[in-house]
Amino acid sequence: LKGESHGKLEGCQKADYEHDSHFQLYDQLSSEDRIFFSVGEEGESKADVALRAVPVIKRICAEHPGENVVIVTHGGVLKFLNFLLGRYT
């Protein structure tokens, strides 16, 4: 599963985009509000990632009941999925 898209800031280092106005808005938000706001303009929010990833995981589970399956993704996606499952605070 692809990681979260940072839109126009994709591929930039944090030091390179700390002066970006969209990122500055994101940086001022609470953790809860960041769920619905992308790091970079035209990027994905964590909620967007969940809307994309959860149906794929459900489909994989339905297609492979009782089987061991490896899903490869990025840490941000894993962190948010664990949060949704109540395993991460």
N, CA, C and O atoms as a GROMACS GRO file, in nm:
protein
  356
    1LEU      N    1   0.084  -0.118   0.000
    1LEU     CA    2   0.000   0.000   0.000
    1LEU      C    3   0.088   0.124   0.000
    1LEU      O    4   0.180   0.136   0.081
    2LYS      N    5   0.060   0.214  -0.090
    2LYS     CA    6   0.136   0.338  -0.098
    2LYS      C    7   0.123   0.418   0.029
    2LYS      O    8   0.020   0.415   0.097
    3GLY      N    9   0.229   0.489   0.062
    3GLY     CA   10   0.227   0.577   0.177
    3GLY      C   11   0.146   0.703   0.148
    3GLY      O   12   0.097   0.724   0.037
    4GLU      N   13   0.132   0.784   0.250
    4GLU     CA   14   0.056   0.909   0.240
    4GLU      C   15   0.123   1.004   0.142
    4GLU      O   16   0.244   1.028   0.150
    5SER      N   17   0.046   1.059   0.050
    5SER     CA   18   0.099   1.157  -0.045
    5SER      C   19   0.107   1.294   0.022
    5SER      O   20   0.012   1.338   0.087
    6HIS      N   21   0.220   1.359   0.006
    6HIS     CA   22   0.236   1.494   0.060
    6HIS      C   23   0.217   1.599  -0.048
    6HIS      O   24   0.257   1.714  -0.031
    7GLY      N   25   0.156   1.561  -0.159
    7GLY     CA   26   0.120   1.654  -0.265
    7GLY      C   27   0.240   1.730  -0.319
    7GLY      O   28   0.341   1.670  -0.356
    8LYS      N   29   0.227   1.862  -0.324
    8LYS     CA   30   0.333   1.947  -0.380
    8LYS      C   31   0.464   1.938  -0.303
    8LYS      O   32   0.569   1.978  -0.354
    9LEU      N   33   0.459   1.886  -0.180
    9LEU     CA   34   0.580   1.873  -0.100
    9LEU      C   35   0.642   1.733  -0.109
    9LEU      O   36   0.740   1.704  -0.040
   10GLU      N   37   0.586   1.649  -0.193
   10GLU     CA   38   0.635   1.511  -0.206
   10GLU      C   39   0.783   1.511  -0.241
   10GLU      O   40   0.825   1.579  -0.335
   11GLY      N   41   0.859   1.436  -0.166
   11GLY     CA   42   1.002   1.422  -0.192
   11GLY      C   43   1.090   1.528  -0.128
   11GLY      O   44   1.212   1.519  -0.134
   12CYS      N   45   1.029   1.629  -0.068
   12CYS     CA   46   1.106   1.735  -0.002
   12CYS      C   47   1.142   1.694   0.140
   12CYS      O   48   1.070   1.616   0.203
   13GLN      N   49   1.251   1.745   0.190
   13GLN     CA   50   1.289   1.728   0.328
   13GLN      C   51   1.213   1.830   0.412
   13GLN      O   52   1.178   1.937   0.363
   14LYS      N   53   1.186   1.798   0.539
   14LYS     CA   54   1.111   1.889   0.625
   14LYS      C   55   1.173   2.028   0.629
   14LYS      O   56   1.102   2.128   0.625
   15ALA      N   57   1.304   2.036   0.636
   15ALA     CA   58   1.371   2.166   0.640
   15ALA      C   59   1.342   2.248   0.515
   15ALA      O   60   1.344   2.371   0.519
   16ASP      N   61   1.313   2.180   0.402
   16ASP     CA   62   1.285   2.248   0.277
   16ASP      C   63   1.143   2.305   0.271
   16ASP      O   64   1.118   2.399   0.197
   17TYR      N   65   1.050   2.249   0.349
   17TYR     CA   66   0.912   2.297   0.337
   17TYR      C   67   0.855   2.360   0.463
   17TYR      O   68   0.734   2.384   0.470
   18GLU      N   69   0.938   2.386   0.562
   18GLU     CA   70   0.888   2.450   0.684
   18GLU      C   71   0.834   2.591   0.659
   18GLU      O   72   0.757   2.642   0.740
   19HIS      N   73   0.872   2.653   0.548
   19HIS     CA   74   0.824   2.788   0.516
   19HIS      C   75   0.704   2.785   0.422
   19HIS      O   76   0.653   2.891   0.385
   20ASP      N   77   0.658   2.667   0.384
   20ASP     CA   78   0.540   2.654   0.297
   20ASP      C   79   0.414   2.689   0.377
   20ASP      O   80   0.395   2.639   0.487
   21SER      N   81   0.330   2.775   0.322
   21SER     CA   82   0.212   2.824   0.396
   21SER      C   83   0.116   2.711   0.431
   21SER      O   84   0.058   2.712   0.540
   22HIS      N   85   0.096   2.614   0.343
   22HIS     CA   86   0.006   2.502   0.372
   22HIS      C   87   0.062   2.418   0.488
   22HIS      O   88  -0.012   2.380   0.579
   23PHE      N   89   0.191   2.389   0.484
   23PHE     CA   90   0.253   2.314   0.592
   23PHE      C   91   0.245   2.390   0.724
   23PHE      O   92   0.223   2.329   0.829
   24GLN      N   93   0.263   2.520   0.719
   24GLN     CA   94   0.254   2.599   0.842
   24GLN      C   95   0.116   2.588   0.907
   24GLN      O   96   0.105   2.582   1.029
   25LEU      N   97   0.010   2.584   0.823
   25LEU     CA   98  -0.125   2.561   0.877
   25LEU      C   99  -0.134   2.423   0.941
   25LEU      O  100  -0.186   2.408   1.052
   26TYR      N  101  -0.084   2.323   0.869
   26TYR     CA  102  -0.085   2.184   0.920
   26TYR      C  103  -0.011   2.176   1.053
   26TYR      O  104  -0.058   2.112   1.147
   27ASP      N  105   0.104   2.239   1.060
   27ASP     CA  106   0.190   2.232   1.177
   27ASP      C  107   0.125   2.292   1.302
   27ASP      O  108   0.160   2.256   1.414
   28GLN      N  109   0.031   2.383   1.283
   28GLN     CA  110  -0.036   2.448   1.396
   28GLN      C  111  -0.158   2.369   1.445
   28GLN      O  112  -0.213   2.402   1.550
   29LEU      N  113  -0.201   2.268   1.373
   29LEU     CA  114  -0.321   2.192   1.409
   29LEU      C  115  -0.294   2.092   1.521
   29LEU      O  116  -0.181   2.049   1.542
   30SER      N  117  -0.400   2.058   1.592
   30SER     CA  118  -0.390   1.952   1.693
   30SER      C  119  -0.377   1.818   1.622
   30SER      O  120  -0.404   1.807   1.503
   31SER      N  121  -0.336   1.716   1.694
   31SER     CA  122  -0.322   1.582   1.636
   31SER      C  123  -0.453   1.535   1.576
   31SER      O  124  -0.454   1.474   1.469
   32GLU      N  125  -0.564   1.563   1.644
   32GLU     CA  126  -0.695   1.520   1.594
   32GLU      C  127  -0.730   1.590   1.463
   32GLU      O  128  -0.780   1.527   1.370
   33ASP      N  129  -0.704   1.720   1.454
   33ASP     CA  130  -0.736   1.795   1.332
   33ASP      C  131  -0.645   1.757   1.216
   33ASP      O  132  -0.685   1.766   1.100
   34ARG      N  133  -0.523   1.715   1.246
   34ARG     CA  134  -0.432   1.674   1.140
   34ARG      C  135  -0.482   1.552   1.064
   34ARG      O  136  -0.441   1.528   0.951
   35ILE      N  137  -0.569   1.474   1.126
   35ILE     CA  138  -0.624   1.355   1.060
   35ILE      C  139  -0.694   1.394   0.931
   35ILE      O  140  -0.698   1.315   0.836
   36PHE      N  141  -0.751   1.515   0.927
   36PHE     CA  142  -0.832   1.556   0.812
   36PHE      C  143  -0.765   1.663   0.725
   36PHE      O  144  -0.830   1.722   0.640
   37PHE      N  145  -0.637   1.687   0.745
   37PHE     CA  146  -0.565   1.793   0.673
   37PHE      C  147  -0.435   1.736   0.620
   37PHE      O  148  -0.363   1.668   0.694
   38SER      N  149  -0.404   1.760   0.496
   38SER     CA  150  -0.282   1.704   0.437
   38SER      C  151  -0.159   1.785   0.476
   38SER      O  152  -0.168   1.905   0.503
   39VAL      N  153  -0.045   1.718   0.479
   39VAL     CA  154   0.082   1.784   0.509
   39VAL      C  155   0.112   1.888   0.403
   39VAL      O  156   0.154   2.000   0.434
   40GLY      N  157   0.093   1.852   0.276
   40GLY     CA  158   0.121   1.941   0.166
   40GLY      C  159  -0.002   1.965   0.080
   40GLY      O  160  -0.091   1.880   0.072
   41GLU      N  161  -0.007   2.080   0.018
   41GLU     CA  162  -0.118   2.113  -0.071
   41GLU      C  163  -0.132   2.005  -0.178
   41GLU      O  164  -0.032   1.960  -0.236
   42GLU      N  165  -0.256   1.964  -0.205
   42GLU     CA  166  -0.290   1.860  -0.301
   42GLU      C  167  -0.247   1.720  -0.255
   42GLU      O  168  -0.247   1.626  -0.334
   43GLY      N  169  -0.211   1.707  -0.128
   43GLY     CA  170  -0.174   1.577  -0.074
   43GLY      C  171  -0.292   1.508  -0.009
   43GLY      O  172  -0.405   1.555  -0.018
   44GLU      N  173  -0.263   1.395   0.057
   44GLU     CA  174  -0.367   1.318   0.125
   44GLU      C  175  -0.364   1.345   0.275
   44GLU      O  176  -0.257   1.362   0.334
   45SER      N  177  -0.480   1.347   0.335
   45SER     CA  178  -0.488   1.350   0.481
   45SER      C  179  -0.480   1.206   0.529
   45SER      O  180  -0.488   1.113   0.449
   46LYS      N  181  -0.463   1.188   0.658
   46LYS     CA  182  -0.463   1.052   0.714
   46LYS      C  183  -0.599   0.985   0.693
   46LYS      O  184  -0.607   0.864   0.674
   47ALA      N  185  -0.706   1.065   0.697
   47ALA     CA  186  -0.839   1.011   0.669
   47ALA      C  187  -0.848   0.962   0.525
   47ALA      O  188  -0.909   0.858   0.498
   48ASP      N  189  -0.788   1.036   0.432
   48ASP     CA  190  -0.785   0.993   0.291
   48ASP      C  191  -0.712   0.859   0.277
   48ASP      O  192  -0.756   0.771   0.203
   49VAL      N  193  -0.602   0.846   0.349
   49VAL     CA  194  -0.524   0.721   0.344
   49VAL      C  195  -0.610   0.606   0.395
   49VAL      O  196  -0.611   0.498   0.336
   50ALA      N  197  -0.681   0.629   0.505
   50ALA     CA  198  -0.768   0.524   0.561
   50ALA      C  199  -0.877   0.486   0.462
   50ALA      O  200  -0.907   0.368   0.444
   51LEU      N  201  -0.938   0.585   0.396
   51LEU     CA  202  -1.043   0.557   0.298
   51LEU      C  203  -0.990   0.475   0.181
   51LEU      O  204  -1.064   0.400   0.119
   52ARG      N  205  -0.862   0.491   0.152
   52ARG     CA  206  -0.800   0.416   0.043
   52ARG      C  207  -0.753   0.279   0.090
   52ARG      O  208  -0.768   0.180   0.018
   53ALA      N  209  -0.695   0.271   0.210
   53ALA     CA  210  -0.630   0.148   0.255
   53ALA      C  211  -0.725   0.046   0.317
   53ALA      O  212  -0.711  -0.074   0.293
   54VAL      N  213  -0.821   0.092   0.396
   54VAL     CA  214  -0.908  -0.002   0.467
   54VAL      C  215  -0.986  -0.093   0.372
   54VAL      O  216  -0.992  -0.214   0.397
   55PRO      N  217  -1.046  -0.043   0.263
   55PRO     CA  218  -1.115  -0.134   0.172
   55PRO      C  219  -1.023  -0.239   0.110
   55PRO      O  220  -1.064  -0.353   0.087
   56VAL      N  221  -0.899  -0.201   0.082
   56VAL     CA  222  -0.803  -0.296   0.025
   56VAL      C  223  -0.772  -0.406   0.126
   56VAL      O  224  -0.769  -0.524   0.091
   57ILE      N  225  -0.751  -0.369   0.250
   57ILE     CA  226  -0.723  -0.467   0.355
   57ILE      C  227  -0.843  -0.559   0.376
   57ILE      O  228  -0.827  -0.680   0.392
   58LYS      N  229  -0.963  -0.502   0.376
   58LYS     CA  230  -1.084  -0.584   0.390
   58LYS      C  231  -1.095  -0.684   0.275
   58LYS      O  232  -1.130  -0.800   0.296
   59ARG      N  233  -1.066  -0.638   0.152
   59ARG     CA  234  -1.072  -0.728   0.036
   59ARG      C  235  -0.970  -0.840   0.047
   59ARG      O  236  -1.002  -0.955   0.019
   60ILE      N  237  -0.849  -0.806   0.089
   60ILE     CA  238  -0.744  -0.907   0.106
   60ILE      C  239  -0.787  -1.011   0.211
   60ILE      O  240  -0.769  -1.131   0.191
   61CYS      N  241  -0.844  -0.963   0.322
   61CYS     CA  242  -0.891  -1.056   0.427
   61CYS      C  243  -1.002  -1.147   0.374
   61CYS      O  244  -1.005  -1.266   0.405
   62ALA      N  245  -1.092  -1.091   0.296
   62ALA     CA  246  -1.203  -1.170   0.242
   62ALA      C  247  -1.153  -1.274   0.141
   62ALA      O  248  -1.208  -1.384   0.133
   63GLU      N  249  -1.051  -1.239   0.066
   63GLU     CA  250  -0.997  -1.330  -0.037
   63GLU      C  251  -0.905  -1.437   0.021
   63GLU      O  252  -0.876  -1.536  -0.046
   64HIS      N  253  -0.858  -1.418   0.144
   64HIS     CA  254  -0.762  -1.510   0.205
   64HIS      C  255  -0.800  -1.545   0.349
   64HIS      O  256  -0.719  -1.528   0.440
   65PRO      N  257  -0.922  -1.594   0.370
   65PRO     CA  258  -0.964  -1.624   0.507
   65PRO      C  259  -0.878  -1.733   0.570
   65PRO      O  260  -0.852  -1.837   0.510
   66GLY      N  261  -0.833  -1.707   0.693
   66GLY     CA  262  -0.753  -1.804   0.767
   66GLY      C  263  -0.610  -1.819   0.719
   66GLY      O  264  -0.536  -1.901   0.772
   67GLU      N  265  -0.571  -1.742   0.619
   67GLU     CA  266  -0.435  -1.751   0.565
   67GLU      C  267  -0.347  -1.642   0.626
   67GLU      O  268  -0.396  -1.540   0.673
   68ASN      N  269  -0.217  -1.666   0.623
   68ASN     CA  270  -0.121  -1.562   0.659
   68ASN      C  271  -0.087  -1.484   0.534
   68ASN      O  272  -0.051  -1.542   0.432
   69VAL      N  273  -0.099  -1.354   0.541
   69VAL     CA  274  -0.075  -1.267   0.426
   69VAL      C  275   0.017  -1.154   0.470
   69VAL      O  276   0.001  -1.099   0.579
   70VAL      N  277   0.112  -1.119   0.386
   70VAL     CA  278   0.201  -1.007   0.414
   70VAL      C  279   0.155  -0.887   0.332
   70VAL      O  280   0.138  -0.896   0.210
   71ILE      N  281   0.134  -0.776   0.401
   71ILE     CA  282   0.099  -0.650   0.335
   71ILE      C  283   0.213  -0.554   0.360
   71ILE      O  284   0.251  -0.530   0.475
   72VAL      N  285   0.267  -0.499   0.254
   72VAL     CA  286   0.381  -0.408   0.266
   72VAL      C  287   0.331  -0.265   0.250
   72VAL      O  288   0.256  -0.233   0.157
   73THR      N  289   0.372  -0.180   0.342
   73THR     CA  290   0.332  -0.040   0.337
   73THR      C  291   0.435   0.044   0.411
   73THR      O  292   0.544  -0.003   0.445
   74HIS      N  293   0.400   0.168   0.435
   74HIS     CA  294   0.488   0.262   0.503
   74HIS      C  295   0.445   0.280   0.648
   74HIS      O  296   0.332   0.248   0.685
   75GLY      N  297   0.536   0.330   0.730
   75GLY     CA  298   0.511   0.346   0.873
   75GLY      C  299   0.392   0.434   0.905
   75GLY      O  300   0.317   0.405   0.998
   76GLY      N  301   0.372   0.540   0.829
   76GLY     CA  302   0.259   0.629   0.853
   76GLY      C  303   0.125   0.559   0.833
   76GLY      O  304   0.031   0.581   0.909
   77VAL      N  305   0.118   0.476   0.730
   77VAL     CA  306  -0.004   0.400   0.704
   77VAL      C  307  -0.027   0.300   0.817
   77VAL      O  308  -0.138   0.286   0.866
   78LEU      N  309   0.079   0.230   0.858
   78LEU     CA  310   0.067   0.134   0.968
   78LEU      C  311   0.024   0.202   1.097
   78LEU      O  312  -0.061   0.150   1.170
   79LYS      N  313   0.083   0.316   1.126
   79LYS     CA  314   0.051   0.388   1.248
   79LYS      C  315  -0.098   0.425   1.251
   79LYS      O  316  -0.164   0.407   1.353
   80PHE      N  317  -0.149   0.476   1.140
   80PHE     CA  318  -0.288   0.517   1.137
   80PHE      C  319  -0.382   0.396   1.140
   80PHE      O  320  -0.487   0.402   1.205
   81LEU      N  321  -0.347   0.288   1.071
   81LEU     CA  322  -0.431   0.168   1.076
   81LEU      C  323  -0.435   0.110   1.217
   81LEU      O  324  -0.540   0.066   1.262
   82ASN      N  325  -0.322   0.111   1.286
   82ASN     CA  326  -0.320   0.066   1.426
   82ASN      C  327  -0.405   0.157   1.514
   82ASN      O  328  -0.472   0.110   1.606
   83PHE      N  329  -0.402   0.286   1.487
   83PHE     CA  330  -0.487   0.381   1.559
   83PHE      C  331  -0.634   0.346   1.539
   83PHE      O  332  -0.712   0.345   1.634
   84LEU      N  333  -0.673   0.318   1.415
   84LEU     CA  334  -0.812   0.282   1.384
   84LEU      C  335  -0.852   0.153   1.455
   84LEU      O  336  -0.968   0.137   1.494
   85LEU      N  337  -0.759   0.063   1.472
   85LEU     CA  338  -0.787  -0.064   1.538
   85LEU      C  339  -0.780  -0.054   1.691
   85LEU      O  340  -0.803  -0.152   1.761
   86GLY      N  341  -0.746   0.066   1.741
   86GLY     CA  342  -0.739   0.087   1.885
   86GLY      C  343  -0.613   0.034   1.949
   86GLY      O  344  -0.608   0.014   2.070
   87ARG      N  345  -0.512   0.011   1.867
   87ARG     CA  346  -0.386  -0.046   1.917
   87ARG      C  347  -0.275   0.058   1.929
   87ARG      O  348  -0.162   0.024   1.961
   88TYR      N  349  -0.307   0.182   1.903
   88TYR     CA  350  -0.206   0.287   1.906
   88TYR      C  351  -0.271   0.413   1.958
   88TYR      O  352  -0.383   0.447   1.918
   89THR      N  353  -0.203   0.483   2.046
   89THR     CA  354  -0.260   0.608   2.097
   89THR      C  355  -0.164   0.721   2.074
   89THR      O  356  -0.194   0.835   2.110
   0.00000   0.00000   0.00000
